[in-house]
Amino acid sequence: MSSPAIDVDSRNFDEVVIRGSRERPVLVDFWAPWCGPCRTLGPILDKLAAELAGRFTLVKLNTDDEQELAARYGIRGIPNVKAFVDGRVADEFTGVLPEAGVRAFLDRVIPSPAAKAVAEAKARLAAKDVVGALAKLDEAHVLDPDGEDALLTRAEALVALGRGADAGHVLDTLEAPVRVRTKPVRDERRLATLRARSKLAAAAPSNLDALALRAAATPPDLPARREYAGALAAHGEHEHALELLLAVVDADRGSDGDAAKKAMLTIFEALGSDSDLARRYRRSLAAIVNR
């Protein structure tokens, strides 16, 4: 079986690799005929290039014949594989990887076939067209059922619709150990944030007014205040929710205070690590807990 790779040298390197990588990723296998590990890696690259035909270009460069090019790209050991995207080296590895390792490398540098549909879904979600976003995500699912970005974006859209439990089920597909996934979750921070947001949305009650009356009762009804704070957070009123929960923590060192503290931590996770609001209330919570 012939290799799907293109042999390059100094005469066609710029055309095939540099200009070609502006159309789709180009994998350059720097090798030499005497290199035993190169002969091990080569068939793995050939197999994946044939399997993923059209998604990247596989190129082979003989470093014995092209020492100047090898020096230009800092080749110190072979086999060395560099992925070029938009004319630049985007990622690389040296030595032999097993097929699973090469697949993981390709996952990092080759756009998913669903990438365009996911990008359109994100644009619709930003424009508050959640139904339209879900339609685009359905298209993405057909092209790449296991795509992480598509699944996370679907969870985000479902949270926006208040369907927290459904969003949680989508996130479960990324985490469940019984699921056969060849790709580990890469964006763990986004996953954690959406997990927290889905929990808040799933707990959203329908009658805020009744909860508000119970929370305002005298003497204070701490469980009612916690429940009202959770409802506020589910509806996006995070600061009001955190203020109520902080007051519960301050008023009680028992089970109500502990539950309020856990609820605050969930809101912090939902807001994300870059949130100024989360940072401010983390400091306030620490001051109360540690005094």
Secondary structure, DSSP 8 states (H G I E B T S, - for coil): -----EE--TTTHIIIIIIGGGTS-EEEEEE-TT-HHHHHHHHHHHHHHHHTBTTBEEEEEETTT-HHHHHHTT--SSSEEEEEETTEEEEEEES---HHHHHHHHHHHS--TTHHHHHHHHHHHHTT-HHHHHHHHHHHHHH-TT-HHHHHHHHHHHHHTT-HHHHHHHHHHHH-TTS--SS--S-HHHHHHHHHHHHHHHT--S-HHHHHHHHT-SS--HHHHHHHHHHHHHTT-HHHHHHHHHHHHHH-SSHHHHHHHHHHHHHHHHH-TT-HHHHHHHHHHHHHHH-
